[in-house]
Amino acid sequence: MKPHLIVFAVLIAAFIAYNFFFRIEDDRMNTVANIVLASILFGYIAFMAYALLKKMKK
């Protein structure tokens, strides 16, 4: 489970770094990029939960 948390921490750091340093000037594209990054984060949370439940089932 530890590698999953490390990857999740890297994804969160990338999301924060994008919002502070690498913003796109166009508001629409910035919103699209934020939605895509947030979707990846929530998808990874779902994957971690699925992996944890699968481990607990064994």
C-alpha positions as a Python dict, from the first residue, in 0.01 Angstrom:
ca = {
    (1, 'M'): (0, 0, 0),
    (2, 'K'): (296, 231, 57),
    (3, 'P'): (382, 266, -316),
    (4, 'H'): (22, 370, -382),
    (5, 'L'): (49, 646, -123),
    (6, 'I'): (377, 768, -271),
    (7, 'V'): (223, 788, -618),
    (8, 'F'): (-80, 966, -472),
    (9, 'A'): (147, 1218, -296),
    (10, 'V'): (330, 1283, -624),
    (11, 'L'): (-3, 1337, -804),
    (12, 'I'): (-116, 1584, -537),
    (13, 'A'): (218, 1766, -556),
    (14, 'A'): (184, 1787, -935),
    (15, 'F'): (-169, 1926, -901),
    (16, 'I'): (-57, 2191, -653),
    (17, 'A'): (252, 2280, -858),
    (18, 'Y'): (39, 2319, -1170),
    (19, 'N'): (-204, 2552, -995),
    (20, 'F'): (72, 2767, -844),
    (21, 'F'): (336, 2777, -1117),
    (22, 'F'): (217, 2641, -1451),
    (23, 'R'): (-128, 2793, -1499),
    (24, 'I'): (-256, 2833, -1853),
    (25, 'E'): (-354, 3191, -1928),
    (26, 'D'): (-674, 3095, -2109),
    (27, 'D'): (-941, 3043, -1842),
    (28, 'R'): (-1125, 2773, -2036),
    (29, 'M'): (-816, 2563, -2095),
    (30, 'N'): (-705, 2615, -1735),
    (31, 'T'): (-1044, 2486, -1618),
    (32, 'V'): (-1018, 2185, -1849),
    (33, 'A'): (-667, 2108, -1721),
    (34, 'N'): (-785, 2135, -1359),
    (35, 'I'): (-1081, 1906, -1426),
    (36, 'V'): (-855, 1648, -1594),
    (37, 'L'): (-601, 1655, -1311),
    (38, 'A'): (-874, 1632, -1046),
    (39, 'S'): (-1035, 1342, -1233),
    (40, 'I'): (-704, 1158, -1235),
    (41, 'L'): (-669, 1219, -860),
    (42, 'F'): (-1018, 1092, -781),
    (43, 'G'): (-972, 797, -1014),
    (44, 'Y'): (-653, 704, -832),
    (45, 'I'): (-834, 731, -498),
    (46, 'A'): (-1094, 487, -634),
    (47, 'F'): (-818, 253, -752),
    (48, 'M'): (-651, 263, -409),
    (49, 'A'): (-981, 186, -238),
    (50, 'Y'): (-1044, -105, -477),
    (51, 'A'): (-694, -242, -417),
    (52, 'L'): (-739, -212, -40),
    (53, 'L'): (-1075, -388, -47),
    (54, 'K'): (-930, -663, -265),
    (55, 'K'): (-643, -711, -16),
    (56, 'M'): (-883, -721, 277),
    (57, 'K'): (-1097, -985, 107),
    (58, 'K'): (-804, -1232, 93),
}
